[in-house]
Structure formats: C-alpha cells, structure tokens
C-alpha cells in the first residue's frame, strides 16, 4: 500500500526522513552522487555522522523560494494536468519499508488519468562539467543523481511518469527552463537495479555492516 503523510513543521518532517532512504540519498548508494559517498551515507543512517545542515546556503534558499513559482509556471504551461502539492509530505510504500519520497508535486493527466510526479530543480551552472551534465537545449541530458531521484520516486509511489522542470542559471547572466519526461515503463530495468542496491544497503544499515566504498567515475 502506498500512503502519504503530512507533517505540520519542517523539523518533524526532517526527523521522520532520517529513518528512511530518500530520493536525494539513493544516488550515493550506487556511487553517482558527487556530494556524498555510500560510506558517508551509511555513517549518517547508522548515527555515526550528522547530516550536514545546508538550509542557510544561498542556493538552497533560492531553490525553496523559487519552487512555488516554478510549480505555478508548470501549471500555466500544462493545463492538461491537475497539479497538487502539500508541504512537508512523505510518501511511503509497504513493499519497501526502508524507502520514502518527498515530492515537489504530484499530477494527474486529465485525459488518461495517469498519475505522475512533479520534480523541480534549480541550479547555478558555473563550471564546464556542470554544463556537460545538463547538456544543451538541442541535446539535453540529466545529471545522474537527479535521474536516480526520479527513479526512486517512481519506485515508492508506483506512479506512471515523472515531469522534471529545471531552472538553469548560467553564470548569473541568463536563465533557461528545461523540461524532462521519464515514463516508468521505459526505465523498469533501471528502477529494479536501484531497488536491489537499496535493499542491500538497507540491510547493511540494519546489521551495522559497513559497505565497500563506491566512488563516482571521473
């Protein structure tokens, strides 16, 4: 059974998230998160390391402030969807008791009634490596950690698709909006790979077994 919980405060929401593997965690498990290794994540989940508080970072504050504006823009651009959102939400799935999803929105396609996830990203692109990860307007790509996050949300919610809307800020000179669609039936094998890796990692957390280090490829 899939269910959604809503919390009154951010602190309650953050405390609940700590006991689960979330969308921003899962890329670390397979070694494609540029900001955290699988061993660092394991240390956090086993209480050996504190989760870094980045809530006061300017880019985090910008993303929080921009999110409702981008969500409204998505609604304006896509009247074919019904868009819903509740702050401090957590989605759980009884099949995967170690997993949770916190969504920027959930959508229903009015004609087909298919259910989807709305994921919103804001990022400052200041390095050539970042530009490569996002590709170009003609040949767009999606950073691996964000792709994994989308797959994770599909796993937990069992929804049909993800619509990702990204605001890319290039050296503060100009901004661009990109949209990506990921349909569940097209990425089933990737979801299964991520699921199996997460099951193994959750077992390592439960039994206090340190995983071998997996480093991102250069």
Phi, psi and omega in degrees: 000135176259132179219158180243134174249144175238136181247148185286326184234158177295323180297317177297319180297314180296321180295319179294320181298330186303327186274001182236164169269124183250180183296327179279349179271325200294331179293333176295326184298325182256009172080029179239017176263117183287352186250346183205133177277168177295327179290322177296319177297317178301319179295325177292313184290338178261006176081010180277340184222143177274141174295129180296136178268110181248016185295339181267001180288138182304320182291330177289315178298320179298315181298319179295317181291327183281335188305309181295331179291317180292323177297319178294321177298319177300317178300319181293322182283338187228073178293350179286353180244145165267124185251132178233154178201145171219133182292152177056046180266148174222128177256136180233153180227122183299337178292332185230080186295350179267356191248149171215162175225133172244116192257145174281349177169160173226144191229154176233127176286118190299324185281314185266344184069012176291145182260141181221171179248136172256118178245132184242132179230143168232139181208145173266121181258105185238354181235152181297326180296322177295320179299319180297321182294328180267349179070206180239172179297327179279326179230074182287152174220171184233129178306144187301321182293326178285325175298315178299321179299317178297317178298320181298317180294325175295321179298312186289313186278336186063026177284176189269333186200167173236136168248116179254126179244121186240134172257112182257124181251116185263105176051026181062012180269322177204164181235155178221143176257129175240145175237139180230144176237130176236117180261136189301318184294342181269350185231023184303318182295321178294321178296318179296320178298315180294318179301312182297320178295321180290322177299316179296316181295317179299323177294322178294324176293313182300322184259008176058045178251116181292127178285157172293148184289130175243120182257145176299144175289146182274000000 
